[in-house]
Amino acid sequence: MTTPSGSGDRAHGLAPSAPEAAWPAEAIRKSLSAQLPGFTVEVVPELDSTNSELMRRARAGHLEPVLLVAEQQSAGRGRLGRGWTSHSADSLTFSLGLRLVPADWSGLSLAVGVALAESLHADIGLKWPNDLWLRDRKLAGILIETATSAAAAEVRYAVVGVGINLAERQSEGFSTPPAWLQELLPGCQAGDVLLRLAGPLLQAIRSFEAEGFTIFKSRFDARDVLRDRPVLLGDGTAGIGRGITDIGELRVQTASGMKTITSSEVSVRPAA
Ligand code: BTN
């Protein structure tokens, strides 16, 4: 068994990391550990999926707070059973795993999107429910999954997975063309980006846990890319995006009236 490089002292059989210098693992661990006792940061060169790995660990009873970064994923996952393709040089892929006990889980992915967008750039928009967009192209995606603790059913372990395109990507094979962060932050590198967003991300998750989605609503509204635009729901229904509700549901005006979209199983895209 090899020990992953990073700031933690646990071994999970992962391959050792690339040079630590590129990854400010210890700086991130230090800055977040006051809010997350026992927090570790792990960076590995390759994994199937950081979300899959933390979900496997959670199911095996490992519920410690951890930030797991993979320089390369061989089976990255997106929402709705889709894949997430990325390469080590052109993207940042990580998952934050932690115990969470919010009164209501509605809107968590939107709150995470708000935190990421605000920490990165004023021009980044949010496409309900889980995407960061730049000028009608997809810059980043969020995949949140939860596991329940066998020891305490009320405690859930949340795995917040984030994939961000950093460098230029070709559009072939994407239903929504990709954007990349270096368009906004020329030369930005994965480690710097992670350092920049890790604190705001944890802060937002903790605020969401304590206060719910309400405090994020106006901040989402300010970046909502679907508002007042034609949208097409997954079932083919056409409508106009009319913002979100107080708990983060999407409002769509259709020919048969206002619809409130709650299901994360619905795919929504601006009509061409
Ligand atoms: C989506 O756009 O549908 C969500 C994409 C989420 C991708 C990230 S990359 C890190 C983490 N590990 C995964 O397998 N998926 C998430």
Residues whose N, C-alpha, C, O or C-beta is under 5 A from the ligand:
A	BS01	BTN	S49 T50 N51 A75 G76 R77 G78 R79 W84 T93 F94 S95 G141 I142 L143 G161 V162 G163
